[in-house]
């Protein structure tokens, strides 16, 4: 009955959506590339793509990219084809995303400053290109990711008319959106906030603005199930969403991950949120921490791999959390400084045990990456993440103690509002519905831990503040042990309307860029599955 219900739901979605498919062919002689729309030729193509434009009906577009035969194509051709298919099929959406994000990220910057950002990306790209090699599995894999990046640009510009062509900087900015805030602090000392001079309200605002996302991993008391969930916080200008499936087979066949499913955005080759479910048995979640100690940016560098590149590489190469942590720490750029949680479902034995190594936690700051096996904490019931560093060394080096002296417990790991809410309510999680509920939770008018502030919630609503802002929590993704083993998850896009009015651009009075987005975000959870109708 459930499968029939799911099929009917998918068919109903597709009835109101626009679906497109395509196959990419690459000539072995001159490497010329050709895309044929409406054809799925997995036997002869370098890559096939399926795109379902269903955002207006469900809140999400869906993209699936599958590489072709390793007998006919090199790995680099396969990845170039994968990028090309994505860029071509999602060209319109990429244009929207770039226009929206450019205004949010760069509208206050001078042309000279923008040129410095462009130079940063160019320096980083050249440094990376100089190290790509077939002699190292690490750098060979970096090269494959770069081939996909180049194909993405090619496919986009092949589909775009002359007025909508984009250069490489556009794709640097899109994929490096998470890295950008730290790149800015590295490049422009004059733009760095003077933390010592900020008032407590200003520091709290910085906590909200730069700390992205809530995450919860919940274990039922008898180990009957394990849930993993993530709610993204960022600018509402980024609410154009694509849920993606990458199914990549390379010639060596040695990569632990073949298929990865993840919440994402147009033009992004990564999640950004992050929320990944991989067929290696790993689930990766991420939340962003603040860097208040501005002297740490002396250790940031463009001569390294950006966070999004290291995440993609770690997801592909790692077979467990410890290996993932090691890979993520290599060539640390000091940008997009996050807490990563790697849940290894291969070490979870339902109704029996959870083995050591089931949960590795990784925290990055400029110049340092800390990590550890935190399975013992998970066995006690849950792991929560809420933009405050867990590791004491990272917490102290990042400058949180000085901020806590000014703002009080709100900047501490144990007593910030979300820590208290998660500690109080995680015991109510019994099933998928209750897990979804806690991750959309915002009862700021009544919850004493929220203190009447809509930002002090698991799923914040910046538009409901006294001085409304178009930012906060705008999605939730949830999976469990059984769903993750099938690369499936539940996802809802938009600010929470659980007990609150749905967000509407036209009614909010906010004028932030939102090209391509629906006006009202009143969507519910939909099941994401790799099996297309």
KOLROPA-335733 format. One record per residue (C-alpha): residue number from 0; x, y negated, z negated. Coordinates in steps of 0.001 Angstrom, whole numbers, padded with zeros to 6 digits. Layout:
(NUM,(X,Y,Z)) ...
// end
This chain:
(0,(000000,000000,000000)) (1,(002819,-002416,-000903)) (2,(004572,-001837,002446)) (3,(001304,-002420,004328)) (4,(000721,-005616,002371)) (5,(004255,-006792,003134)) (6,(003838,-006021,006828)) (7,(000545,-007917,006988)) (8,(002173,-010862,005229)) (9,(005056,-010889,007692)) (10,(002701,-010686,010651)) (11,(000628,-013546,009251)) (12,(003778,-015627,008831)) (13,(004925,-014902,012366)) (14,(001497,-015814,013725)) (15,(002056,-019390,012559)) (16,(005795,-019452,013260)) (17,(008031,-019663,016300)) (18,(010354,-016686,016768)) (19,(013361,-016658,019076)) (20,(015938,-014015,019908)) (21,(019097,-014031,021987)) (22,(022173,-012025,022943)) (23,(025665,-013451,023389)) (24,(028040,-011965,025962)) (25,(031755,-012775,026184)) (26,(033854,-012046,029265)) (27,(036906,-009921,028378)) (28,(038858,-011556,031197)) (29,(038532,-015301,030639)) (30,(036630,-015335,027305)) (31,(033790,-017316,028874)) (32,(030593,-017054,026883)) (33,(027001,-016595,027978)) (34,(023780,-016510,025955)) (35,(020607,-014880,027218)) (36,(017426,-015895,025409)) (37,(014640,-013433,024675)) (38,(016948,-010419,024888)) (39,(018286,-008237,022069)) (40,(021047,-006167,023670)) (41,(022997,-004703,020778)) (42,(024763,-002182,023025)) (43,(026435,-004690,025322)) (44,(026375,-008046,023549)) (45,(029032,-009473,021262)) (46,(026236,-010582,018947)) (47,(022474,-010709,018772)) (48,(020421,-013264,016913)) (49,(016846,-013507,015684)) (50,(015458,-016798,014367)) (51,(012008,-017250,012867)) (52,(011033,-020912,012436)) (53,(008513,-020455,009638)) (54,(009418,-023285,007260)) (55,(006110,-025116,007563)) (56,(004140,-022024,006579)) (57,(006437,-020379,004007)) (58,(009101,-022946,003104)) (59,(011835,-020919,004788)) (60,(013194,-020259,008233)) (61,(014743,-016805,008691)) (62,(017927,-015996,010626)) (63,(019467,-012628,011323)) (64,(022799,-012275,013147)) (65,(024212,-008853,014093)) (66,(027575,-008231,015743)) (67,(027847,-005873,018699)) (68,(030083,-003016,019756)) (69,(033646,-002922,018472)) (70,(034532,-000787,021507)) (71,(033910,-003641,023942)) (72,(034925,-006697,021922)) (73,(037711,-007776,019616)) (74,(036811,-008751,016065)) (75,(037441,-012402,016897)) (76,(035090,-012193,019876)) (77,(032427,-010596,017700)) (78,(032679,-013374,015134)) (79,(032781,-016086,017778)) (80,(029641,-014557,019259)) (81,(027971,-014447,015837)) (82,(028656,-018132,015306)) (83,(027551,-018994,018833)) (84,(024201,-017234,018423)) (85,(023534,-019059,015157)) (86,(024550,-022456,016502)) (87,(022405,-022063,019601)) (88,(019282,-020711,017904)) (89,(019322,-023261,015068)) (90,(020532,-026327,017009)) (91,(017522,-028488,016160)) (92,(017700,-027588,012482)) (93,(021452,-028289,012352)) (94,(020841,-031743,013801)) (95,(018254,-032462,011089)) (96,(020542,-031211,008337)) (97,(023506,-033263,009522)) (98,(021503,-036463,009839)) (99,(020067,-035997,006355)) (100,(023312,-035059,004626)) (101,(025466,-037645,006384)) (102,(023259,-040407,005026)) (103,(023239,-038956,001519)) (104,(026961,-038239,001335)) (105,(028565,-040999,003408)) (106,(026207,-043965,003747)) (107,(028066,-045887,001010)) (108,(031517,-045243,002493)) (109,(033433,-047604,004760)) (110,(034620,-046468,008185)) (111,(038165,-046445,006840)) (112,(037120,-044158,003995)) (113,(035218,-041875,006360)) (114,(038350,-041636,008485)) (115,(040273,-040550,005395)) (116,(037705,-037809,004782)) (117,(038055,-036730,008418)) (118,(041839,-036686,008025)) (119,(041493,-034530,004903)) (120,(039497,-031910,006795)) (121,(041938,-032075,009723)) (122,(044914,-031543,007410)) (123,(043190,-028623,005719)) (124,(042189,-027064,009024)) (125,(045698,-027361,010477)) (126,(047219,-025872,007322)) (127,(044808,-022940,007591)) (128,(045357,-022419,011331)) (129,(049128,-022258,010803)) (130,(048682,-019312,008426)) (131,(046135,-017201,010290)) (132,(047848,-013957,011201)) (133,(047136,-010375,012211)) (134,(049835,-009169,009808)) (135,(047855,-009883,006642)) (136,(044356,-008630,005870)) (137,(043753,-011804,003881)) (138,(044731,-014208,006663)) (139,(043232,-012006,009372)) (140,(039893,-012306,007588)) (141,(040320,-016068,007254)) (142,(040837,-016083,011023)) (143,(037592,-014192,011590)) (144,(035656,-016703,009493)) (145,(037276,-019498,011500)) (146,(036272,-017800,014766)) (147,(032676,-017786,013526)) (148,(033010,-021488,012658)) (149,(034301,-022281,016153)) (150,(031508,-020242,017725)) (151,(028945,-022124,015639)) (152,(030132,-025420,017132)) (153,(030171,-023994,020647)) (154,(026669,-022574,020384)) (155,(025260,-025753,018904)) (156,(026706,-027999,021601)) (157,(025649,-025594,024357)) (158,(022043,-025994,023196)) (159,(022175,-029727,022385)) (160,(021498,-032469,024917)) (161,(024051,-035246,025382)) (162,(022469,-037461,022713)) (163,(022759,-034770,020054)) (164,(026274,-033386,020533)) (165,(028296,-033030,017325)) (166,(032055,-033010,016815)) (167,(034069,-030781,014514)) (168,(033814,-033251,011618)) (169,(030049,-032714,011495)) (170,(030575,-029001,010907)) (171,(033378,-029679,008436)) (172,(031018,-031894,006450)) (173,(028121,-029446,006577)) (174,(030136,-026434,005474)) (175,(032208,-028523,003077)) (176,(029221,-030297,001503)) (177,(029895,-028639,-001838)) (178,(033588,-029509,-001645)) (179,(032870,-033121,-000683)) (180,(032292,-034636,-004141)) (181,(035667,-033387,-005308)) (182,(037333,-034359,-002032)) (183,(036043,-037879,-002622)) (184,(037433,-037943,-006160)) (185,(040766,-036663,-004847)) (186,(041008,-039260,-002078)) (187,(039497,-042354,-003662)) (188,(040708,-043176,-007149)) (189,(038633,-046346,-007096)) (190,(035450,-044302,-006697)) (191,(036193,-042023,-009631)) (192,(033882,-042700,-012570)) (193,(035635,-044118,-015616)) (194,(034339,-041560,-018085)) (195,(035748,-043450,-021061)) (196,(033670,-046520,-020187)) (197,(030401,-044743,-019387)) (198,(027528,-045036,-021843)) (199,(025791,-041891,-023176)) (200,(022850,-042316,-020732)) (201,(025304,-042732,-017850)) (202,(027194,-039618,-018901)) (203,(023950,-037642,-019096)) (204,(023089,-038838,-015601)) (205,(026488,-037628,-014411)) (206,(025825,-034252,-016021)) (207,(022599,-033947,-014007)) (208,(023901,-035361,-010716)) (209,(027098,-033342,-010444)) (210,(026026,-030182,-012257)) (211,(024101,-028039,-009823)) (212,(021834,-025091,-010524)) (213,(020589,-022648,-013146)) (214,(021259,-018908,-013072)) (215,(020140,-015965,-015179)) (216,(021091,-012299,-015161)) (217,(018695,-010339,-017366)) (218,(018973,-006735,-018555)) (219,(015874,-005002,-019908)) (220,(016317,-003482,-023391)) (221,(016534,000129,-022227)) (222,(018568,-000723,-019128)) (223,(015422,000005,-017113)) (224,(016287,-002806,-014708)) (225,(018667,-005687,-014117)) (226,(017441,-008981,-012645)) (227,(019599,-011651,-011012)) (228,(018236,-015097,-010263)) (229,(019280,-018566,-009197)) (230,(017605,-021975,-008944)) (231,(019416,-024620,-006880)) (232,(019788,-028261,-007922)) (233,(020870,-030852,-005353)) (234,(019474,-033702,-003293)) (235,(015935,-033171,-001986)) (236,(017320,-034235,001400)) (237,(018681,-030675,001617)) (238,(015350,-028882,001308)) (239,(015433,-027657,004903)) (240,(016240,-024027,004185)) (241,(017204,-020949,006152)) (242,(017431,-017519,004562)) (243,(020148,-015629,006440)) (244,(021211,-012064,007098)) (245,(024682,-011388,008490)) (246,(025238,-007803,009631)) (247,(028874,-007654,010749)) (248,(030780,-004527,011761)) (249,(034485,-005008,012473)) (250,(036837,-002634,014265)) (251,(038819,-001652,011189)) (252,(035672,-000667,009343)) (253,(037425,-001265,006025)) (254,(035416,-004222,004769)) (255,(033369,-003255,001688)) (256,(030581,-005625,002762)) (257,(028880,-005086,006098)) (258,(025587,-006873,005451)) (259,(025132,-009936,003297)) (260,(021849,-011727,002701)) (261,(021833,-015213,001242)) (262,(019930,-018447,000822)) (263,(021416,-021127,003038)) (264,(020982,-024220,005193)) (265,(021232,-025131,008890)) (266,(024829,-025192,010079)) (267,(026220,-023613,006900)) (268,(028164,-020364,007200)) (269,(027852,-019946,003449)) (270,(025117,-020143,000847)) (271,(026290,-023265,-001045)) (272,(023746,-022471,-003796)) (273,(025290,-019738,-004191)) (274,(023043,-016686,-003997)) (275,(024325,-013594,-002161)) (276,(023074,-010010,-002093)) (277,(025588,-007682,-000424)) (278,(025406,-004067,000659)) (279,(028693,-003450,-001168)) (280,(026558,-003467,-004316)) (281,(027708,-006925,-005376)) (282,(025379,-009819,-006174)) (283,(027042,-013222,-006478)) (284,(025551,-016286,-008160)) (285,(027109,-019690,-008788)) (286,(026504,-022878,-010728)) (287,(028587,-026060,-010545)) (288,(030523,-027562,-013440)) (289,(031540,-031184,-013900)) (290,(035120,-032412,-013937)) (291,(035241,-035319,-016397)) (292,(039029,-035275,-016726)) (293,(039923,-037198,-013583)) (294,(043640,-036490,-013939)) (295,(042894,-032908,-012839)) (296,(042420,-034189,-009300)) (297,(046188,-034626,-009119)) (298,(046173,-030831,-008677)) (299,(043644,-030810,-005825)) (300,(045066,-030428,-002335)) (301,(043974,-030143,001311)) (302,(046735,-027581,001838)) (303,(044575,-024769,000557)) (304,(041354,-022949,001383)) (305,(038088,-024748,000696)) (306,(035686,-023127,-001743)) (307,(033258,-022043,000970)) (308,(036051,-020277,002867)) (309,(037319,-018456,-000224)) (310,(033797,-017388,-001169)) (311,(033129,-015914,002265)) (312,(036464,-014117,002219)) (313,(035966,-012772,-001310)) (314,(032474,-011548,-000467)) (315,(033830,-009687,002546)) (316,(036980,-008165,001067)) (317,(036107,-007450,-002563)) (318,(034767,-004103,-003713)) (319,(034335,-005150,-007351)) (320,(034194,-008229,-009550)) (321,(037824,-008166,-010617)) (322,(039027,-008087,-007023)) (323,(036551,-010832,-006131)) (324,(037967,-013021,-008916)) (325,(041528,-012444,-007730)) (326,(040701,-013380,-004140)) (327,(038749,-016498,-005100)) (328,(041772,-017775,-007041)) (329,(044078,-017659,-004032)) (330,(044972,-021035,-002475)) (331,(042647,-023006,-004746)) (332,(041762,-026374,-003207)) (333,(040404,-027732,-006479)) (334,(037170,-028653,-004718)) (335,(033619,-027472,-005469)) (336,(034500,-026457,-009007)) (337,(032071,-023782,-010083)) (338,(031229,-020901,-012338)) (339,(030805,-017745,-010253)) (340,(029049,-014630,-011518)) (341,(029722,-011339,-009738)) (342,(027292,-008584,-010706)) (343,(028474,-005133,-009623)) (344,(025418,-002896,-009340)) (345,(027652,000120,-008691)) (346,(028471,-000044,-012403)) (347,(024835,-000225,-013474)) (348,(023227,003141,-014225)) (349,(019509,002627,-014714)) (350,(018154,003978,-018030)) (351,(021667,005161,-018976)) (352,(024541,002704,-019174)) (353,(026213,-000421,-017886)) (354,(029907,000204,-017323)) (355,(032712,-002246,-017952)) (356,(033287,-004464,-014940)) (357,(029584,-004867,-014192)) (358,(029810,-008650,-014701)) (359,(032848,-010722,-013860)) (360,(032721,-014461,-014467)) (361,(035059,-016849,-012653)) (362,(035510,-020579,-013309)) (363,(037527,-022915,-011109)) (364,(038934,-026380,-011740)) (365,(041731,-028171,-009861)) (366,(044961,-026326,-010592)) (367,(043423,-023442,-012525)) (368,(041030,-020497,-012120)) (369,(039948,-018517,-015173)) (370,(038101,-015201,-015061)) (371,(037101,-012277,-017206)) (372,(034923,-009209,-017601)) (373,(031885,-010389,-019570)) (374,(029888,-007161,-019360)) (375,(029711,-006872,-023155)) (376,(027676,-010080,-023326)) (377,(025389,-008850,-020548)) (378,(024743,-005562,-022351)) (379,(023271,-007566,-025219)) (380,(020508,-008749,-022921)) (381,(021385,-011617,-020642)) (382,(023905,-013977,-019090)) (383,(022786,-017552,-018452)) (384,(024581,-020276,-016508)) (385,(023735,-023971,-016634)) (386,(026624,-026218,-015559)) (387,(028696,-026088,-018734)) (388,(031953,-024070,-018603)) (389,(031995,-020788,-020525)) (390,(035749,-020381,-020887)) (391,(037110,-022605,-023646)) (392,(040228,-023478,-021661)) (393,(038168,-024643,-018683)) (394,(035750,-026509,-020969)) (395,(038569,-028350,-022703)) (396,(040634,-029080,-019603)) (397,(037555,-030409,-017797)) (398,(037010,-033075,-020450)) (399,(033743,-031797,-021924)) (400,(034785,-032267,-025593)) (401,(035211,-036007,-025064)) (402,(031813,-036220,-023385)) (403,(030196,-034196,-026187)) (404,(031512,-036740,-028684)) (405,(029407,-039371,-026909)) (406,(026269,-037499,-025859)) (407,(026155,-034823,-028544)) (408,(025082,-031175,-028076)) (409,(023750,-031783,-024541)) (410,(027327,-031353,-023276)) (411,(028076,-028177,-025249)) (412,(027895,-024603,-024025)) (413,(025755,-023277,-026867)) (414,(023355,-026170,-027470)) (415,(022667,-027957,-024206)) (416,(018919,-027948,-023384)) (417,(018992,-025079,-020901)) (418,(021125,-022928,-023209)) (419,(018441,-023258,-025885)) (420,(015569,-022640,-023466)) (421,(017221,-019559,-021972)) (422,(018062,-018205,-025443)) (423,(014471,-018687,-026611)) (424,(012638,-017430,-023517)) (425,(014807,-014753,-021876)) (426,(013259,-012142,-024134)) (427,(009935,-012745,-022401)) (428,(011298,-011350,-019135)) (429,(009691,-007946,-018620)) (430,(009250,-007724,-014859)) (431,(009653,-009630,-011601)) (432,(006764,-012003,-012286)) (433,(008135,-013079,-015667)) (434,(011616,-013472,-014189)) (435,(010230,-015736,-011493)) (436,(008363,-017686,-014150)) (437,(011383,-018501,-016297)) (438,(013412,-019654,-013299)) (439,(010649,-022085,-012230)) (440,(010058,-023241,-015805)) (441,(009625,-026942,-016530)) (442,(007289,-027935,-019358)) (443,(009081,-031160,-020154)) (444,(006071,-032961,-021615)) (445,(005551,-030321,-024335)) (446,(008792,-028353,-024733)) (447,(010763,-029827,-027665)) (448,(014063,-028795,-026054)) (449,(013263,-030907,-022994)) (450,(012759,-034055,-025091)) (451,(010267,-035484,-022558)) (452,(012965,-035464,-019854)) (453,(012063,-033535,-016652)) (454,(015782,-032935,-016055)) (455,(016104,-030963,-019303)) (456,(014534,-027829,-017863)) (457,(015499,-024646,-016070)) (458,(014032,-026106,-012875)) (459,(014421,-029890,-013107)) (460,(012267,-032513,-011372)) (461,(014209,-035719,-010775)) (462,(011232,-037247,-008993)) (463,(009258,-037185,-012260)) (464,(011756,-039287,-014224)) (465,(010897,-042809,-015354)) (466,(013207,-043938,-012554)) (467,(012409,-041300,-009917)) (468,(015222,-039779,-007884)) (469,(015017,-037372,-004959)) (470,(017079,-034709,-006645)) (471,(016805,-031763,-008960)) (472,(015856,-028103,-008762)) (473,(014345,-027263,-005397)) (474,(014326,-023498,-004979)) (475,(014463,-020149,-006765)) (476,(015730,-016762,-005620)) (477,(015250,-013547,-007603)) (478,(016286,-009968,-007010)) (479,(016612,-006876,-009171)) (480,(018585,-003650,-009056)) (481,(016148,-001838,-006786)) (482,(015567,-004741,-004395)) (483,(019249,-005612,-004138)) (484,(020065,-002072,-003086)) (485,(017816,-002745,-000078)) (486,(019204,-006272,000542)) (487,(015887,-007847,-000426)) (488,(014886,-010695,-002728)) (489,(012041,-013046,-003552)) (490,(012526,-016723,-002710)) (491,(010540,-019930,-003146)) (492,(011504,-023282,-001630)) (493,(010721,-026698,-003084)) (494,(010605,-028392,-006495)) (495,(008729,-026357,-009068)) (496,(004965,-026842,-009174)) (497,(004477,-024354,-011993)) (498,(002196,-026443,-014186)) (499,(003266,-029580,-012328)) (500,(001951,-031286,-009218)) (501,(003634,-030183,-005969)) (502,(006242,-032573,-004631)) (503,(005113,-034667,-001660)) (504,(007406,-037028,000216)) (505,(004551,-039332,001218)) (506,(003108,-039534,-002302)) (507,(006443,-039836,-004104)) (508,(007373,-043205,-002666)) (509,(010933,-041936,-002217)) (510,(012611,-042884,001048)) (511,(015599,-040536,001080)) (512,(016242,-038902,004477)) (513,(014256,-035707,005065)) (514,(014115,-035096,008810)) (515,(012390,-031853,009737)) (516,(010977,-031138,006289)) (517,(007327,-030525,005411)) (518,(005601,-033351,003577)) (519,(004243,-031205,000736)) (520,(006179,-028394,-000961)) (521,(003459,-026198,-002420)) (522,(004886,-022868,-001279)) (523,(005009,-019676,-003310)) (524,(007482,-016814,-003456)) (525,(007950,-014772,-000304)) (526,(009804,-011483,000015)) (527,(012985,-011655,002075)) (528,(013776,-008417,003841)) (529,(016259,-007492,006591)) (530,(013573,-005495,008386)) (531,(012063,-007755,011027)) (532,(008523,-007259,012369)) 
// end
